Amino acid sequence: MKRILIAEDNDSNYILMTYILKNHYEFDRARNGQEAVEMVAKGGFDLVLMDIKMPVMDGLEATKVIKEKHPDLPIIALTANAFDSDRQLALEAGCDDFLSKPVSSESCLKTIRKFVNE
């Protein structure tokens, strides 16, 4: 089964993501961008769902660091900021796609499937 890293500091958002993913993927959680960088460095993930606004290191900075060493690892930005400028910043940081919160199960799984072949 494919493994996804959920980088999300908010418990309720994390619980929603686990509900969406539980029957389709294995997953782990990073509570901030620094944890995400460290966990990806250890390996074993097929995709990262990256919250943008997190403590310690935000999702944009974490994405840049991860993409330097793992350019082929898909990263999907997850943010409550749905403005075009936010999408542009996420893509410029290296995110491969962008989902706005609150995300629907259907759009989340469809977006993940674009990058992770079962």
N, C-alpha and C positions, 0 to 999 in steps of 0.2 A: 504494500500500500504506500502511496506517495505521502511524503511528510512535509508539513507546512509550519513555518515559524510565524506566530502571530505576535507582532510587536505592538502592544497595546497597554497603556497604563491604567485605563479606566475599567474597573471590574465589570460593570454592566455591559459595556461594549465587548469585552472579552467573552462574557457568557453568551451573548448573542452570536458571536462568531463560532463558538464551540457548538452551539445548537445547529448552525448552518452546516458545519463541516463534519460533525461527529459520525455520520453514516457513510462518508465518502473518503476521508483522509485521516491520517494520524497528525497530531499537532503538538507543539510546545509553545510556551509563552515567554516572551521577553517583556519586562515591565518598563524598559526605557531603551533608547537608541544604543547606548553603550553595551547593555546586555545583549541586544540583537547582534551587534558586531562580534562580540565574544562568542556567542552561540553559533553563528554562521562560520566563524573561524574553525570551530571544532568539527564542522561538516555534518552531512546527513540530511540536509534540507533540499527539497525540490522547488520551493517557492517561498517568498516572504510576503506577508500582508503587513504593511508598514503604516502605522499611525504617524501623522506628521507632527502633531504637537504633543511632545512627551518631555518629561524631566531628564536631567543629566545631559543627554544628547538628543536633539530632536530627530525626527525621521528623515529630514532632508540631508542632514550631515551624516547620519548613519548610512543612508543609501549611498552617498558618495564614497564613504570608506569601504563599504561592502563591495561596490562595483569595481573599485580599484583592484581588488584581489580576486573577485568572483564575477567577472563581467557577463558571464552567461547565466547567472542565477536570476530568474525573474523576480522582480519586486513590484508589487501592486500597492500604490498609495491608497490609504484609507483616511479620509478626513471629513470633518463636518464643514470645512470651508469649501464650498462648491463653486467659487468664482473661477472664471477662466484664468485669472492670474495665478491662482493656487495650482490649477492643473498644469500651467506652464512651468511654474517653479518645480513641481514634482518631476515633470518630464526632464527638465534641465538638470536636475540632481541625479538622474539616471533611472528613475522609475519607468517601468515598461508599460504601465497602465494606471488608471486612476478610478477609484470608486468613491462616491459621496455617501456619507452617513446621513441618515440611517440607510443601510444597504439592505436590499431584498435578497432572500435566499437565491432566487432565480438569477439575478444579475451577478451576484457574487460567484456562484458556481459556474456560470457561463464564462465569466472573465477568467477564472482560474483554469478552466479547461482549454482556453486559448493557448496557455503556456505549459500545461502539465498533461502529457498524454498518458492515459491510463493503460 
